[in-house]
Structures are given as structure tokens and as C-alpha cells.
Amino acid sequence: MNIWFLAASIASFSICLLHIFGGGKIAARPLLNSSMGRVSKYTNYYCWHLVTITLVAIGAMFLWAAEHQDGIELAFAATGLCMAFMMWSFGIVALNKWRFFDFPQWLLFLVPLVLGVVGFK
């Protein structure tokens, strides 16, 4: 059992729960209540669910890699996705000239990213 990948899995599933319950309240619900056009609104809502599915998949990939040594490629992919999400958060901050804690999603992905990287050692 790779304890680091297991910890990354738990962190990833925790991010997913935060996304569903916390983010749903502050992002998805206002989106659905907005006056945005139907196609735009539901395209964004569809993307919301794609993120949910991706977060579950990242947690599952880390979990599989934690339990199976031959699943190291899944841990690599999950770590890469965490890095990509974190970097995109940085990109949004930079493009909008915000401070890093104005859009702190990057911080969430830092945890499974670091745990995933340490798990490779």
C-alpha cells in the first residue's frame, strides 16, 4: 500500500465533496438561478458536472495506484491533472490581475499534487 497515493486519494475525494456541497451552493445554484440564456446556462452546468466526474476519477486513480503497484501510470495521470488544474487557477489569477487568494482553487489541488509527487519516491 502506497500511503502517499492513499492520502492523495482522500484529499481528492475531499475536494470533490467540497466542490459538490460548498461550490454547488456558491456557484452552481446561482448559475441555475441566473438569467443567462438556456443553452449557455446548461452548458456551464454540464461542465460543472464534468468537473465533478473528473474529481471522482482523480480520487479513484490515486486509490487504485495506492493499492496496486502496477497502477503507477494512473497516479502519474492523476498527479498531472492536479498540476493542470492548479496551473489553470494560476492562469485565471494572472489573466484577471487578481491576488492568489482571490481565487484559491489552486490551493486545493496543491495538496494531492504534492502527495502524488511524494508517492513516486
C-alpha positions as CSV (number, residue, x, y, z in Angstrom):
1,M,0.0,0.0,0.0
2,N,1.4,3.4,-1.0
3,I,0.3,5.6,1.8
4,W,1.1,8.8,-0.2
5,F,-1.2,7.9,-3.0
6,L,-3.9,6.9,-0.5
7,A,-3.6,10.3,1.2
8,A,-3.8,11.9,-2.3
9,S,-6.9,9.9,-3.0
10,I,-8.5,11.0,0.3
11,A,-7.6,14.6,-0.5
12,S,-9.0,14.3,-4.0
13,F,-12.3,12.8,-2.8
14,S,-12.5,15.6,-0.2
15,I,-12.0,18.2,-2.9
16,C,-14.9,16.6,-4.8
17,L,-17.2,16.8,-1.7
18,L,-16.2,20.4,-1.3
19,H,-16.9,21.0,-4.9
20,I,-20.4,19.4,-4.7
21,F,-21.6,20.8,-1.4
22,G,-19.7,24.0,-1.0
23,G,-19.2,25.0,-4.6
24,G,-22.7,23.9,-5.5
25,K,-24.1,26.4,-3.1
26,I,-21.9,29.3,-4.2
27,A,-21.5,28.6,-7.9
28,A,-23.9,26.0,-9.4
29,R,-27.1,27.2,-7.7
30,P,-26.6,30.9,-8.6
31,L,-25.8,29.8,-12.2
32,L,-29.1,27.9,-12.4
33,N,-30.9,30.9,-11.0
34,S,-29.3,33.3,-13.4
35,S,-31.0,35.0,-16.3
36,M,-28.3,33.6,-18.6
37,G,-29.6,32.0,-21.8
38,R,-30.8,28.4,-21.6
39,V,-28.0,26.9,-23.8
40,S,-25.2,28.9,-22.1
41,K,-26.6,28.1,-18.6
42,Y,-26.9,24.4,-19.1
43,T,-23.6,24.2,-21.0
44,N,-21.9,25.7,-17.9
45,Y,-23.9,23.4,-15.6
46,Y,-22.9,20.4,-17.8
47,C,-19.2,21.5,-17.3
48,W,-19.8,21.7,-13.6
49,H,-20.7,18.0,-13.6
50,L,-17.8,17.2,-15.9
51,V,-15.5,18.6,-13.1
52,T,-17.3,16.5,-10.5
53,I,-16.7,13.4,-12.6
54,T,-13.1,14.3,-13.1
55,L,-12.6,14.8,-9.4
56,V,-14.0,11.4,-8.7
57,A,-11.8,9.9,-11.3
58,I,-8.7,11.5,-9.9
59,G,-9.5,10.1,-6.4
60,A,-10.1,6.7,-7.9
61,M,-6.9,6.8,-9.9
62,F,-4.9,7.6,-6.8
63,L,-6.7,4.9,-4.8
64,W,-6.0,2.3,-7.5
65,A,-2.4,3.3,-7.6
66,A,-2.2,3.1,-3.8
67,E,-3.4,-0.5,-3.8
68,H,-1.8,-1.8,-6.9
69,Q,1.9,-1.2,-7.7
70,D,1.3,-1.7,-11.4
71,G,-1.2,1.2,-11.4
72,I,1.6,3.8,-11.2
73,E,0.5,5.3,-14.6
74,L,-2.8,6.2,-13.0
75,A,-1.1,8.0,-10.2
76,F,1.0,9.8,-12.8
77,A,-2.1,10.9,-14.7
78,A,-3.9,12.0,-11.5
79,T,-0.9,14.0,-10.4
80,G,-0.7,15.6,-13.9
81,L,-4.4,16.5,-13.7
82,C,-3.9,18.1,-10.3
83,M,-1.0,20.1,-11.7
84,A,-3.0,21.2,-14.7
85,F,-5.9,22.3,-12.6
86,M,-3.6,24.2,-10.3
87,M,-1.8,25.9,-13.2
88,W,-5.1,26.9,-14.8
89,S,-6.1,28.5,-11.5
90,F,-2.8,30.5,-11.6
91,G,-3.6,31.4,-15.2
92,I,-7.1,32.8,-14.2
93,V,-5.5,34.8,-11.4
94,A,-2.8,36.2,-13.7
95,L,-5.2,37.0,-16.6
96,N,-7.5,38.9,-14.2
97,K,-4.7,40.5,-12.2
98,W,-6.1,39.1,-9.0
99,R,-4.3,38.2,-5.8
100,F,-3.7,34.4,-5.4
101,F,-6.2,34.2,-2.5
102,D,-8.9,35.9,-4.5
103,F,-9.3,32.6,-6.4
104,P,-7.9,30.0,-4.0
105,Q,-8.8,26.8,-6.0
106,W,-5.1,26.3,-6.8
107,L,-4.5,25.7,-3.1
108,L,-6.9,22.7,-3.1
109,F,-5.0,21.0,-5.9
110,L,-1.7,21.7,-4.3
111,V,-2.4,19.0,-1.6
112,P,-3.0,16.0,-3.8
113,L,-0.3,17.2,-6.2
114,V,2.4,17.2,-3.5
115,L,1.1,13.9,-2.1
116,G,1.2,12.4,-5.5
117,V,4.7,13.6,-6.3
118,V,6.0,12.3,-2.9
119,G,4.3,9.0,-3.6
120,F,6.6,8.4,-6.6
121,K,9.7,8.2,-4.3
